[in-house]
Amino acid sequence: MINDQNRGKVLLVVIGILLITNIGMLVFFLPGEHNSKSSPSRMDRKAYISNMLKNDIGFTPEQLVKYDTLSKRHREKMNLIFDTARTKKNEQFKELVAGDFSDSVIYRLAAASAASQERMEISMFNHIRNIRRLCNTEQLAKFDTSFGKVFNRRGGDSRRKSNK
């Protein structure tokens, strides 16, 4: 049986992990001065996906134009989500302080962070589904086997090179 003190420690660890994850996602996805060095790899990622859709899956020029439109809309939506998340993180910390880091405040804020993370994931999965819907019947099998590589390819070629 977990006592209140151990439960509080577990919750602080969970909040810490969620905070680090959200900050990492902000740094990874939002362009700006703090990550200007990663901008070329973001462009490499976009080019990589476009090339994969064209060469591996067989997207036509019309499909690629539709993909670019989807991608632009998704990026704009994600930027709004990340901006909101950044604002909420500041507000959440103020709530923690105002609530004297009580268990009830910690639980409520952890649940809010988890819900925010869930919205981001759902948006990403819907984006992938929308890209998949651009495929014709011959392309679907190729998409289903190839797109997992793109989904797991974090940080572009620069990260892959640094692991070697």
DSSP file (Angstrom, degrees, kcal/mol; ACC not computed):
  #  RESIDUE AA STRUCTURE BP1 BP2  ACC     N-H-->O    O-->H-N    N-H-->O    O-->H-N    TCO  KAPPA ALPHA  PHI   PSI    X-CA   Y-CA   Z-CA
    1    1 A M              0   0    0      0, 0.0     2,-0.5     0, 0.0     0, 0.0   0.000 360.0 360.0 360.0 134.8    0.0    0.0    0.0
    2    2 A I        -     0   0    0      4,-0.1     2,-0.1     2,-0.0     0, 0.0  -0.740 360.0-144.6 -90.7 127.2    1.3    3.4   -1.0
    3    3 A N     >  -     0   0    0     -2,-0.5     4,-2.3     1,-0.1     5,-0.2  -0.341  30.3 -99.3 -83.1 173.0    1.3    6.1    1.7
    4    4 A D  H  > S+     0   0    0      1,-0.2     4,-2.2     2,-0.2     5,-0.1   0.853 120.8  53.4 -62.4 -36.7    0.6    9.7    1.0
    5    5 A Q  H  > S+     0   0    0      2,-0.2     4,-1.8     1,-0.2    -1,-0.2   0.928 111.5  44.3 -67.0 -44.2    4.2   10.7    1.0
    6    6 A N  H  > S+     0   0    0      1,-0.2     4,-2.4     2,-0.2    -2,-0.2   0.887 112.0  53.4 -66.6 -37.8    5.2    8.1   -1.6
    7    7 A R  H  X S+     0   0    0     -4,-2.3     4,-2.4     1,-0.2    -1,-0.2   0.901 107.7  51.6 -63.6 -40.0    2.2    8.9   -3.7
    8    8 A G  H  X S+     0   0    0     -4,-2.2     4,-2.3     2,-0.2    -1,-0.2   0.895 109.4  49.6 -62.7 -40.6    3.3   12.6   -3.7
    9    9 A K  H  X S+     0   0    0     -4,-1.8     4,-2.1     2,-0.2    -2,-0.2   0.915 110.4  50.3 -64.7 -42.3    6.8   11.6   -4.8
   10   10 A V  H  X S+     0   0    0     -4,-2.4     4,-2.4     1,-0.2    -2,-0.2   0.915 110.8  49.7 -61.8 -43.0    5.4    9.5   -7.6
   11   11 A L  H  X S+     0   0    0     -4,-2.4     4,-2.8     1,-0.2     5,-0.2   0.897 108.5  52.1 -64.5 -40.3    3.1   12.4   -8.8
   12   12 A L  H  X S+     0   0    0     -4,-2.3     4,-2.4     2,-0.2    -1,-0.2   0.895 110.4  49.1 -62.5 -38.9    6.1   14.8   -8.8
   13   13 A V  H  X S+     0   0    0     -4,-2.1     4,-2.5     2,-0.2    -2,-0.2   0.921 111.6  49.1 -65.1 -43.5    8.0   12.4  -10.9
   14   14 A V  H  X S+     0   0    0     -4,-2.4     4,-2.6     2,-0.2    -2,-0.2   0.929 112.5  47.4 -62.4 -45.2    5.1   12.0  -13.3
   15   15 A I  H  X S+     0   0    0     -4,-2.8     4,-2.8     1,-0.2    -1,-0.2   0.910 111.4  51.9 -62.7 -41.6    4.7   15.8  -13.6
   16   16 A G  H  X S+     0   0    0     -4,-2.4     4,-2.6    -5,-0.2    -2,-0.2   0.919 110.4  47.7 -59.9 -44.2    8.4   16.2  -14.1
   17   17 A I  H  X S+     0   0    0     -4,-2.5     4,-2.6     2,-0.2    -2,-0.2   0.927 113.2  47.9 -64.0 -44.7    8.3   13.6  -17.0
   18   18 A L  H  X S+     0   0    0     -4,-2.6     4,-2.7     2,-0.2    -2,-0.2   0.905 112.3  49.9 -62.5 -41.2    5.3   15.3  -18.6
   19   19 A L  H  X S+     0   0    0     -4,-2.8     4,-2.5     2,-0.2     5,-0.2   0.934 112.3  46.4 -63.1 -46.5    7.0   18.7  -18.2
   20   20 A I  H  X S+     0   0    0     -4,-2.6     4,-2.6     2,-0.2    -2,-0.2   0.905 112.9  50.8 -62.7 -41.9   10.2   17.5  -19.8
   21   21 A T  H  X S+     0   0    0     -4,-2.6     4,-2.4     2,-0.2    -2,-0.2   0.931 111.9  46.7 -61.6 -46.5    8.3   15.8  -22.6
   22   22 A N  H  X S+     0   0    0     -4,-2.7     4,-2.3     2,-0.2    -2,-0.2   0.909 112.7  48.7 -64.8 -41.4    6.3   18.9  -23.4
   23   23 A I  H  X S+     0   0    0     -4,-2.5     4,-2.6     2,-0.2     5,-0.2   0.920 111.1  51.4 -63.4 -42.5    9.4   21.1  -23.3
   24   24 A G  H  X S+     0   0    0     -4,-2.6     4,-2.4     1,-0.2    -2,-0.2   0.903 110.0  49.0 -60.6 -41.1   11.1   18.6  -25.6
   25   25 A M  H  X S+     0   0    0     -4,-2.4     4,-2.7     2,-0.2     5,-0.3   0.896 110.4  51.2 -66.5 -39.1    8.2   18.7  -28.0
   26   26 A L  H  X S+     0   0    0     -4,-2.3     4,-2.3     1,-0.2    -2,-0.2   0.938 112.8  45.1 -61.7 -46.5    8.2   22.5  -28.0
   27   27 A V  H  < S+     0   0    0     -4,-2.6    -2,-0.2     1,-0.2    -1,-0.2   0.890 116.8  46.2 -63.7 -40.0   11.9   22.6  -28.8
   28   28 A F  H  < S+     0   0    0     -4,-2.4    -2,-0.2    -5,-0.2    -1,-0.2   0.893 122.6  31.2 -71.6 -41.1   11.6   20.0  -31.5
   29   29 A F  H  < S+     0   0    0     -4,-2.7    -2,-0.2    -5,-0.2    -3,-0.2   0.739 102.3  77.0 -96.7 -24.1    8.5   21.3  -33.3
   30   30 A L     <  -     0   0    0     -4,-2.3     2,-0.1    -5,-0.3     5,-0.1  -0.770  69.8-141.3 -95.4 125.2    8.7   25.1  -32.9
   31   31 A P        +     0   0    0      0, 0.0     2,-0.3     0, 0.0     5,-0.1  -0.469  46.3 111.2 -75.3 154.7   11.1   27.0  -35.1
   32   32 A G  S >  S-     0   0    0     -2,-0.1     3,-0.8     1,-0.1     7,-0.1  -0.963  79.0 -63.6 164.8-176.8   12.9   30.0  -33.5
   33   33 A E  G >  S+     0   0    0     -2,-0.3     3,-1.2     1,-0.2     4,-0.2   0.859 121.6  62.2 -64.1 -35.8   16.1   31.3  -32.3
   34   34 A H  G 3  S+     0   0    0      1,-0.3    -1,-0.2     2,-0.1     3,-0.1   0.737 120.6  22.9 -67.5 -21.1   16.5   28.7  -29.6
   35   35 A N  G X> S+     0   0    0     -3,-0.8     3,-1.4     1,-0.1     4,-0.5  -0.052  77.8 128.7-133.4  35.4   16.6   25.9  -32.2
   36   36 A S  G X4 S+     0   0    0     -3,-1.2     3,-0.8     1,-0.3    -2,-0.1   0.785  71.3  63.5 -63.8 -25.5   17.7   27.6  -35.4
   37   37 A K  G 34 S+     0   0    0      1,-0.2     4,-0.4    -4,-0.2    -1,-0.3   0.776 100.6  52.8 -67.5 -24.7   20.4   25.0  -35.8
   38   38 A S  G <> S+     0   0    0     -3,-1.4     4,-1.9     1,-0.2    -1,-0.2   0.575  84.1  89.2 -87.2  -8.4   17.7   22.4  -36.2
   39   39 A S  H <X S+     0   0    0     -3,-0.8     4,-2.2    -4,-0.5     5,-0.2   0.899  84.7  52.3 -57.9 -43.7   15.8   24.3  -38.9
   40   40 A P  H  > S+     0   0    0      0, 0.0     4,-2.5     0, 0.0    -1,-0.2   0.903 109.2  50.3 -60.2 -37.2   17.8   22.7  -41.8
   41   41 A S  H  > S+     0   0    0     -4,-0.4     4,-2.3    -3,-0.2    -2,-0.2   0.848 106.9  55.0 -69.7 -30.6   17.0   19.2  -40.4
   42   42 A R  H  X S+     0   0    0     -4,-1.9     4,-2.2     2,-0.2    -1,-0.2   0.913 110.4  45.7 -64.1 -41.2   13.3   20.2  -40.2
   43   43 A M  H  X S+     0   0    0     -4,-2.2     4,-2.8     1,-0.2    -2,-0.2   0.895 110.8  53.1 -67.6 -38.0   13.5   21.0  -43.9
   44   44 A D  H  X S+     0   0    0     -4,-2.5     4,-2.9     1,-0.2    -2,-0.2   0.896 108.0  51.6 -61.2 -38.8   15.4   17.8  -44.5
   45   45 A R  H  X S+     0   0    0     -4,-2.3     4,-2.6     2,-0.2    -2,-0.2   0.925 110.5  47.2 -63.9 -45.0   12.5   16.0  -42.8
   46   46 A K  H  X S+     0   0    0     -4,-2.2     4,-2.5     2,-0.2    -2,-0.2   0.926 115.3  45.8 -62.9 -44.6    9.9   17.6  -44.9
   47   47 A A  H  X S+     0   0    0     -4,-2.8     4,-2.9     2,-0.2     5,-0.2   0.892 111.2  53.8 -64.5 -39.0   11.9   16.8  -48.1
   48   48 A Y  H  X S+     0   0    0     -4,-2.9     4,-2.5    -5,-0.2    -2,-0.2   0.927 110.5  45.5 -60.7 -46.0   12.5   13.3  -46.8
   49   49 A I  H  X S+     0   0    0     -4,-2.6     4,-2.9     2,-0.2     5,-0.2   0.932 113.8  48.9 -64.7 -45.3    8.8   12.7  -46.4
   50   50 A S  H  X S+     0   0    0     -4,-2.5     4,-2.3     1,-0.2    -2,-0.2   0.921 113.4  47.1 -60.0 -44.2    8.0   14.3  -49.8
   51   51 A N  H  X>S+     0   0    0     -4,-2.9     4,-3.6     2,-0.2     5,-0.5   0.901 112.1  50.2 -64.9 -39.6   10.6   12.1  -51.5
   52   52 A M  I  X>S+     0   0    0     -4,-2.5     5,-1.6    -5,-0.2     4,-1.6   0.926 111.4  48.1 -64.0 -43.8    9.4    9.0  -49.7
   53   53 A L  I  <>S+     0   0    0     -4,-2.9     6,-3.0     3,-0.2     5,-0.6   0.896 119.6  40.0 -62.7 -39.2    5.8    9.7  -50.7
   54   54 A K  I  <5S+     0   0    0     -4,-2.3    -2,-0.2     4,-0.2     4,-0.2   0.954 127.8  27.8 -74.1 -51.6    6.9   10.3  -54.3
   55   55 A N  I  <5S+     0   0    0     -4,-3.6    -3,-0.2    -5,-0.2    -2,-0.2   0.911 129.6  32.0 -84.5 -44.1    9.6    7.6  -54.7
   56   56 A D  I  <<S+     0   0    0     -4,-1.6    -3,-0.2    -5,-0.5    -4,-0.1   0.863 132.2  28.0 -84.6 -37.2    8.5    4.8  -52.3
   57   57 A I  I   <S-     0   0    0     -5,-1.6    -3,-0.2    -4,-0.1    -4,-0.2   0.743 102.0-122.6 -98.6 -26.8    4.7    5.1  -52.4
   58   58 A G      < -     0   0    0     -5,-0.6    -4,-0.2    -6,-0.4    -3,-0.1   0.808  37.3-177.3  91.6  32.3    4.4    6.6  -55.9
   59   59 A F        -     0   0    0     -6,-3.0    -1,-0.2    -9,-0.1    76,-0.1  -0.366  20.8-131.6 -62.8 141.1    2.5    9.8  -55.2
   60   60 A T     >  -     0   0    0      1,-0.1     4,-2.3    -2,-0.0     5,-0.2  -0.417  28.5-101.2 -82.8 166.1    1.6   11.8  -58.3
   61   61 A P  H  > S+     0   0    0      0, 0.0     4,-1.9     0, 0.0     5,-0.1   0.873 125.7  53.4 -57.1 -35.9    2.4   15.6  -58.5
   62   62 A E  H  > S+     0   0    0      2,-0.2     4,-2.0     1,-0.2     5,-0.1   0.907 108.6  48.5 -65.4 -41.5   -1.3   16.2  -57.7
   63   63 A Q  H  > S+     0   0    0      1,-0.2     4,-2.6     2,-0.2    -1,-0.2   0.883 109.5  53.1 -64.9 -38.0   -1.1   14.1  -54.6
   64   64 A L  H  X S+     0   0    0     -4,-2.3     4,-2.6     2,-0.2    -1,-0.2   0.873 107.0  51.5 -66.2 -36.7    2.1   15.8  -53.5
   65   65 A V  H  X S+     0   0    0     -4,-1.9     4,-2.0     2,-0.2    -1,-0.2   0.923 111.5  47.6 -64.1 -43.2    0.3   19.2  -53.8
   66   66 A K  H  X S+     0   0    0     -4,-2.0     4,-2.5     1,-0.2    -2,-0.2   0.899 110.9  51.9 -63.5 -40.1   -2.5   17.9  -51.6
   67   67 A Y  H  X S+     0   0    0     -4,-2.6     4,-3.1     2,-0.2    -2,-0.2   0.929 107.6  51.9 -61.2 -45.3    0.1   16.6  -49.2
   68   68 A D  H  X S+     0   0    0     -4,-2.6     4,-2.4     1,-0.2    -1,-0.2   0.896 110.3  49.1 -59.0 -40.3    1.8   20.0  -49.0
   69   69 A T  H  X S+     0   0    0     -4,-2.0     4,-2.3     2,-0.2    -1,-0.2   0.936 113.1  46.4 -63.9 -46.7   -1.6   21.6  -48.3
   70   70 A L  H  X S+     0   0    0     -4,-2.5     4,-2.6     1,-0.2    -2,-0.2   0.922 112.7  50.7 -59.3 -44.6   -2.3   19.1  -45.5
   71   71 A S  H  X S+     0   0    0     -4,-3.1     4,-2.6     1,-0.2    -1,-0.2   0.899 109.5  49.6 -63.1 -42.5    1.1   19.5  -44.1
   72   72 A K  H  X S+     0   0    0     -4,-2.4     4,-2.2    -5,-0.2    -1,-0.2   0.934 112.5  47.0 -64.0 -45.8    0.9   23.3  -44.0
   73   73 A R  H  X S+     0   0    0     -4,-2.3     4,-2.3     1,-0.2    -2,-0.2   0.905 112.9  49.9 -61.7 -41.5   -2.5   23.2  -42.2
   74   74 A H  H  X S+     0   0    0     -4,-2.6     4,-2.8     2,-0.2     5,-0.2   0.918 109.4  50.9 -64.1 -43.4   -1.2   20.6  -39.7
   75   75 A R  H  X S+     0   0    0     -4,-2.6     4,-2.3     1,-0.2    -1,-0.2   0.909 110.7  49.0 -60.9 -42.8    1.9   22.7  -38.9
   76   76 A E  H  X S+     0   0    0     -4,-2.2     4,-1.8     2,-0.2    -1,-0.2   0.913 112.5  48.2 -63.3 -42.7   -0.2   25.8  -38.3
   77   77 A K  H  X S+     0   0    0     -4,-2.3     4,-2.1     1,-0.2    -2,-0.2   0.917 111.9  49.0 -63.9 -43.7   -2.6   23.8  -36.0
   78   78 A M  H  X S+     0   0    0     -4,-2.8     4,-2.8     1,-0.2     5,-0.2   0.873 106.8  55.9 -66.3 -36.4    0.3   22.3  -34.1
   79   79 A N  H  X S+     0   0    0     -4,-2.3     4,-2.4     2,-0.2    -1,-0.2   0.908 108.5  48.3 -60.9 -40.8    1.9   25.7  -33.6
   80   80 A L  H  X S+     0   0    0     -4,-1.8     4,-2.4     2,-0.2    -2,-0.2   0.917 111.5  49.8 -64.2 -42.6   -1.3   26.9  -32.0
   81   81 A I  H  X S+     0   0    0     -4,-2.1     4,-2.5     1,-0.2    -2,-0.2   0.918 112.7  46.9 -61.8 -44.1   -1.4   23.8  -29.8
   82   82 A F  H  X S+     0   0    0     -4,-2.8     4,-2.4     2,-0.2    -1,-0.2   0.880 110.5  52.0 -68.2 -37.9    2.2   24.4  -28.7
   83   83 A D  H  X S+     0   0    0     -4,-2.4     4,-2.0    -5,-0.2    -1,-0.2   0.926 112.0  46.8 -61.9 -43.4    1.7   28.1  -28.1
   84   84 A T  H  X S+     0   0    0     -4,-2.4     4,-2.6     1,-0.2    -2,-0.2   0.911 111.3  51.7 -63.2 -43.0   -1.3   27.2  -25.9
   85   85 A A  H  X S+     0   0    0     -4,-2.5     4,-2.2     1,-0.2    -2,-0.2   0.898 108.2  51.4 -61.9 -40.9    0.7   24.5  -24.1
   86   86 A R  H  X S+     0   0    0     -4,-2.4     4,-1.5     2,-0.2    -1,-0.2   0.923 111.8  46.7 -63.5 -43.9    3.5   26.9  -23.3
   87   87 A T  H  X S+     0   0    0     -4,-2.0     4,-1.9     1,-0.2    -2,-0.2   0.914 112.0  51.0 -63.0 -43.4    1.1   29.5  -21.9
   88   88 A K  H  X S+     0   0    0     -4,-2.6     4,-3.1     1,-0.2    -1,-0.2   0.848 103.3  58.9 -66.0 -34.0   -0.6   26.8  -19.8
   89   89 A K  H  X S+     0   0    0     -4,-2.2     4,-2.1     2,-0.2    -1,-0.2   0.920 106.8  47.6 -61.5 -42.5    2.7   25.5  -18.4
   90   90 A N  H  X S+     0   0    0     -4,-1.5     4,-1.8     1,-0.2    -1,-0.2   0.926 114.1  46.9 -63.0 -43.9    3.4   29.0  -16.9
   91   91 A E  H  X S+     0   0    0     -4,-1.9     4,-2.1     1,-0.2    -2,-0.2   0.892 109.9  54.2 -64.7 -39.4   -0.1   29.1  -15.5
   92   92 A Q  H  X S+     0   0    0     -4,-3.1     4,-2.5     1,-0.2    -1,-0.2   0.903 106.3  51.0 -63.4 -41.4    0.2   25.6  -14.1
   93   93 A F  H  X S+     0   0    0     -4,-2.1     4,-2.3     1,-0.2    -1,-0.2   0.913 109.1  51.2 -63.9 -40.0    3.3   26.4  -12.2
   94   94 A K  H  X S+     0   0    0     -4,-1.8     4,-2.8     1,-0.2    -1,-0.2   0.896 109.9  50.6 -61.6 -39.0    1.7   29.5  -10.7
   95   95 A E  H  X S+     0   0    0     -4,-2.1     4,-2.5     2,-0.2    -2,-0.2   0.890 107.8  53.2 -65.2 -39.5   -1.2   27.2   -9.6
   96   96 A L  H  <>S+     0   0    0     -4,-2.5     5,-3.1     2,-0.2     6,-0.3   0.935 112.6  43.8 -59.4 -46.3    1.2   24.8   -8.0
   97   97 A V  H ><5S+     0   0    0     -4,-2.3     3,-1.6     1,-0.2    -2,-0.2   0.935 114.6  48.6 -65.0 -46.5    2.8   27.6   -6.0
   98   98 A A  H 3<5S+     0   0    0     -4,-2.8    -1,-0.2     1,-0.3    -2,-0.2   0.845 113.4  48.2 -63.3 -33.1   -0.6   29.1   -5.1
   99   99 A G  T ><5S-     0   0    0     -4,-2.5     3,-1.3    -5,-0.2    -1,-0.3   0.293 112.4-120.3 -90.1  10.1   -1.8   25.6   -4.1
  100  100 A D  T < 5 -     0   0    0     -3,-1.6    -3,-0.2     1,-0.3    -2,-0.1   0.822  61.7 -70.8  55.3  34.2    1.3   25.0   -2.0
  101  101 A F  T 3 <S+     0   0    0     -5,-3.1    -1,-0.3    -6,-0.2    -4,-0.1   0.838  82.0 177.1  53.9  37.9    2.1   21.9   -4.2
  102  102 A S    <>  -     0   0    0     -3,-1.3     4,-2.6    -6,-0.3     5,-0.2  -0.305  41.6-114.2 -70.3 156.8   -0.9   20.1   -2.6
  103  103 A D  H  > S+     0   0    0      1,-0.2     4,-3.0     2,-0.2     5,-0.2   0.891 115.4  54.6 -57.9 -41.4   -1.8   16.6   -3.9
  104  104 A S  H  > S+     0   0    0      1,-0.2     4,-2.1     2,-0.2    -1,-0.2   0.900 110.9  44.7 -63.7 -40.1   -5.1   17.8   -5.2
  105  105 A V  H  > S+     0   0    0     -6,-0.2     4,-2.7     2,-0.2     5,-0.3   0.913 113.4  51.0 -68.2 -42.7   -3.5   20.5   -7.3
  106  106 A I  H  X S+     0   0    0     -4,-2.6     4,-2.5     2,-0.2    -2,-0.2   0.930 111.9  46.8 -60.5 -46.5   -0.7   18.1   -8.5
  107  107 A Y  H  X S+     0   0    0     -4,-3.0     4,-2.3     2,-0.2    -1,-0.2   0.928 113.6  48.3 -61.0 -45.5   -3.3   15.5   -9.6
  108  108 A R  H  X S+     0   0    0     -4,-2.1     4,-2.0    -5,-0.2    -2,-0.2   0.916 114.6  44.7 -64.0 -43.6   -5.5   18.1  -11.4
  109  109 A L  H  X S+     0   0    0     -4,-2.7     4,-2.4     2,-0.2    -1,-0.2   0.863 111.4  52.8 -70.8 -35.6   -2.5   19.6  -13.2
  110  110 A A  H  X S+     0   0    0     -4,-2.5     4,-2.4    -5,-0.3    -1,-0.2   0.908 109.9  49.3 -64.4 -40.3   -1.1   16.2  -14.2
  111  111 A A  H  X S+     0   0    0     -4,-2.3     4,-2.2     2,-0.2    -2,-0.2   0.896 110.8  50.0 -64.6 -39.9   -4.5   15.3  -15.6
  112  112 A A  H  X S+     0   0    0     -4,-2.0     4,-2.1     2,-0.2    -2,-0.2   0.901 111.2  49.0 -65.2 -40.5   -4.6   18.5  -17.6
  113  113 A S  H  X S+     0   0    0     -4,-2.4     4,-2.5     2,-0.2    -2,-0.2   0.901 110.7  50.3 -64.8 -41.0   -1.1   17.9  -18.9
  114  114 A A  H  X S+     0   0    0     -4,-2.4     4,-2.2     1,-0.2    -2,-0.2   0.896 110.0  50.4 -64.3 -39.3   -2.0   14.4  -19.9
  115  115 A A  H  X S+     0   0    0     -4,-2.2     4,-2.1     2,-0.2    -2,-0.2   0.893 110.5  49.7 -66.0 -39.1   -5.1   15.7  -21.7
  116  116 A S  H  X S+     0   0    0     -4,-2.1     4,-1.9     2,-0.2    -2,-0.2   0.920 111.1  48.9 -64.2 -44.3   -3.0   18.2  -23.6
  117  117 A Q  H  X S+     0   0    0     -4,-2.5     4,-2.3     1,-0.2    -2,-0.2   0.890 109.0  53.9 -61.5 -39.9   -0.6   15.5  -24.6
  118  118 A E  H  X S+     0   0    0     -4,-2.2     4,-2.7     1,-0.2    -1,-0.2   0.908 106.1  52.1 -62.4 -42.2   -3.5   13.4  -25.8
  119  119 A R  H  X S+     0   0    0     -4,-2.1     4,-2.2     1,-0.2    -1,-0.2   0.898 109.6  50.1 -61.1 -40.3   -4.8   16.2  -28.0
  120  120 A M  H  X S+     0   0    0     -4,-1.9     4,-2.2     2,-0.2    -2,-0.2   0.930 112.1  46.8 -63.4 -45.0   -1.3   16.5  -29.6
  121  121 A E  H  X S+     0   0    0     -4,-2.3     4,-2.8     2,-0.2     5,-0.2   0.913 111.6  50.8 -63.5 -43.4   -1.1   12.8  -30.3
  122  122 A I  H  X S+     0   0    0     -4,-2.7     4,-2.5     1,-0.2    -1,-0.2   0.902 109.5  51.3 -62.1 -40.9   -4.6   12.7  -31.7
  123  123 A S  H  X S+     0   0    0     -4,-2.2     4,-2.0    -5,-0.2    -1,-0.2   0.911 111.3  47.7 -61.9 -42.5   -3.8   15.6  -34.0
  124  124 A M  H  X S+     0   0    0     -4,-2.2     4,-2.2     2,-0.2    -2,-0.2   0.929 112.8  47.6 -64.8 -45.5   -0.7   13.8  -35.2
  125  125 A F  H  X S+     0   0    0     -4,-2.8     4,-2.3     1,-0.2    -2,-0.2   0.879 111.1  51.5 -65.6 -37.0   -2.5   10.5  -35.8
  126  126 A N  H  X S+     0   0    0     -4,-2.5     4,-2.5    -5,-0.2    -1,-0.2   0.886 108.0  53.2 -65.0 -37.8   -5.3   12.3  -37.7
  127  127 A H  H  X S+     0   0    0     -4,-2.0     4,-2.2     2,-0.2    -2,-0.2   0.926 109.5  47.5 -62.1 -45.0   -2.7   14.0  -39.9
  128  128 A I  H  X S+     0   0    0     -4,-2.2     4,-2.6     1,-0.2    -2,-0.2   0.916 111.2  51.5 -63.0 -41.7   -1.2   10.7  -40.8
  129  129 A R  H  X S+     0   0    0     -4,-2.3     4,-2.0     1,-0.2    -2,-0.2   0.907 108.8  51.5 -60.8 -40.9   -4.7    9.3  -41.5
  130  130 A N  H  X S+     0   0    0     -4,-2.5     4,-0.5     2,-0.2    -1,-0.2   0.879 109.8  48.8 -65.5 -37.4   -5.3   12.3  -43.8
  131  131 A I  H >< S+     0   0    0     -4,-2.2     3,-1.4     1,-0.2     4,-0.4   0.925 109.9  52.7 -64.6 -43.1   -2.1   11.7  -45.7
  132  132 A R  H >< S+     0   0    0     -4,-2.6     3,-1.7     1,-0.3    -2,-0.2   0.855 100.3  62.0 -60.4 -35.7   -3.1    8.0  -46.0
  133  133 A R  H 3< S+     0   0    0     -4,-2.0    -1,-0.3     1,-0.3    -2,-0.2   0.683  92.6  65.4 -66.3 -17.3   -6.4    9.0  -47.4
  134  134 A L  T << S+     0   0    0     -3,-1.4    -1,-0.3    -4,-0.5    -2,-0.2   0.693  85.4  97.7 -74.1 -18.3   -4.6   10.6  -50.3
  135  135 A C  S <  S-     0   0    0     -3,-1.7     2,-0.1    -4,-0.4   -77,-0.0  -0.380  70.1-135.8 -73.2 145.6   -3.4    7.1  -51.4
  136  136 A N    >>  -     0   0    0     -2,-0.1     4,-1.3     1,-0.1     3,-0.7  -0.400  41.3 -88.9 -86.2 177.9   -5.0    5.1  -54.1
  137  137 A T  H 3> S+     0   0    0      1,-0.3     4,-0.6     2,-0.2     3,-0.2   0.840 128.0  51.2 -61.7 -34.5   -5.7    1.4  -53.5
  138  138 A E  H 3> S+     0   0    0      1,-0.2     4,-0.5     2,-0.1    -1,-0.3   0.812 111.1  49.0 -70.8 -28.8   -2.3    0.4  -54.9
  139  139 A Q  H <> S+     0   0    0     -3,-0.7     4,-2.8     1,-0.2     5,-0.2   0.693  91.0  79.7 -84.4 -19.9   -0.5    2.8  -52.7
  140  140 A L  H  X S+     0   0    0     -4,-1.3     4,-2.9     1,-0.2     5,-0.2   0.911  92.8  47.4 -58.3 -47.0   -2.1    1.9  -49.4
  141  141 A A  H  X S+     0   0    0     -4,-0.6     4,-1.6     1,-0.2    -1,-0.2   0.909 113.9  48.4 -62.8 -41.2   -0.1   -1.2  -48.8
  142  142 A K  H  X S+     0   0    0     -4,-0.5     4,-2.4     2,-0.2     5,-0.3   0.913 112.4  49.2 -63.8 -42.6    3.2    0.7  -49.5
  143  143 A F  H  X S+     0   0    0     -4,-2.8     4,-2.8     1,-0.2     5,-0.3   0.939 109.0  52.2 -61.4 -47.0    2.1    3.5  -47.3
  144  144 A D  H  < S+     0   0    0     -4,-2.9     4,-0.3     1,-0.2    -1,-0.2   0.812 117.7  37.5 -63.4 -30.1    1.2    1.2  -44.4
  145  145 A T  H  < S+     0   0    0     -4,-1.6    -1,-0.2    -5,-0.2    -2,-0.2   0.770 123.9  39.1 -90.3 -27.2    4.6   -0.5  -44.5
  146  146 A S  H >X S+     0   0    0     -4,-2.4     3,-1.3    -5,-0.2     4,-0.8   0.800  99.9  67.4 -94.2 -31.2    6.8    2.5  -45.3
  147  147 A F  H 3X S+     0   0    0     -4,-2.8     4,-2.5    -5,-0.3     5,-0.2   0.756  87.1  69.7 -71.4 -21.5    5.3    5.4  -43.3
  148  148 A G  H 3> S+     0   0    0     -5,-0.3     4,-1.8    -4,-0.3    -1,-0.3   0.846  95.1  57.3 -59.4 -32.7    6.3    3.8  -39.9
  149  149 A K  H <> S+     0   0    0     -3,-1.3     4,-0.5    -4,-0.2    -1,-0.2   0.912 108.9  44.5 -63.6 -42.3    9.9    4.6  -40.9
  150  150 A V  H >< S+     0   0    0     -4,-0.8     3,-1.0     1,-0.2    -2,-0.2   0.910 110.7  54.2 -67.5 -42.4    9.1    8.3  -41.3
  151  151 A F  H 3< S+     0   0    0     -4,-2.5    -1,-0.2     1,-0.3    -2,-0.2   0.848 113.0  42.7 -62.5 -35.2    7.1    8.3  -38.1
  152  152 A N  H 3< S+     0   0    0     -4,-1.8     2,-1.4    -5,-0.2    -1,-0.3   0.485  88.8  99.4 -89.8  -3.3   10.1    6.9  -36.1
  153  153 A R    <<  -     0   0    0     -3,-1.0     2,-0.4    -4,-0.5     3,-0.4  -0.675  56.5-179.3 -87.3  88.8   12.6    9.1  -37.8
  154  154 A R        +     0   0    0     -2,-1.4     5,-0.1     1,-0.2     6,-0.1  -0.750  58.9   6.4 -93.7 132.2   13.1   11.9  -35.2
  155  155 A G  S  > S-     0   0    0     -2,-0.4     4,-0.7     4,-0.1     3,-0.4   0.541 101.1-107.7  82.5   7.0   15.4   14.8  -35.8
  156  156 A G  H >>  -     0   0    0     -3,-0.4     4,-1.1     1,-0.2     3,-0.6  -0.133  63.6 -37.6  71.6-167.1   16.4   14.1  -39.4
  157  157 A D  H 3> S+     0   0    0      1,-0.2     4,-2.6     2,-0.2     5,-0.2   0.760 125.5  71.4 -67.4 -27.1   19.7   12.9  -40.7
  158  158 A S  H 3> S+     0   0    0     -3,-0.4     4,-1.7     1,-0.2    -1,-0.2   0.882  99.8  45.6 -62.0 -38.4   21.8   14.9  -38.1
  159  159 A R  H <X S+     0   0    0     -4,-0.7     4,-1.3    -3,-0.6    -1,-0.2   0.915 111.3  52.5 -69.7 -41.9   20.7   12.6  -35.2
  160  160 A R  H  < S+     0   0    0     -4,-1.1     4,-0.5     1,-0.2     3,-0.4   0.910 110.2  48.8 -60.2 -41.7   21.3    9.5  -37.2
  161  161 A K  H >< S+     0   0    0     -4,-2.6     3,-1.0     1,-0.2    -1,-0.2   0.875 107.5  55.0 -65.8 -37.1   24.9   10.7  -38.1
  162  162 A S  H 3< S+     0   0    0     -4,-1.7    -1,-0.2     1,-0.2    -2,-0.2   0.735 101.7  58.4 -71.3 -20.0   25.6   11.5  -34.5
  163  163 A N  T 3<        0   0    0     -4,-1.3    -1,-0.2    -3,-0.4    -2,-0.2   0.627 360.0 360.0 -81.0 -12.9   24.7    8.0  -33.4
  164  164 A K    <         0   0    0     -3,-1.0    -1,-0.2    -4,-0.5    -2,-0.2   0.471 360.0 360.0 -85.6 360.0   27.3    6.5  -35.6
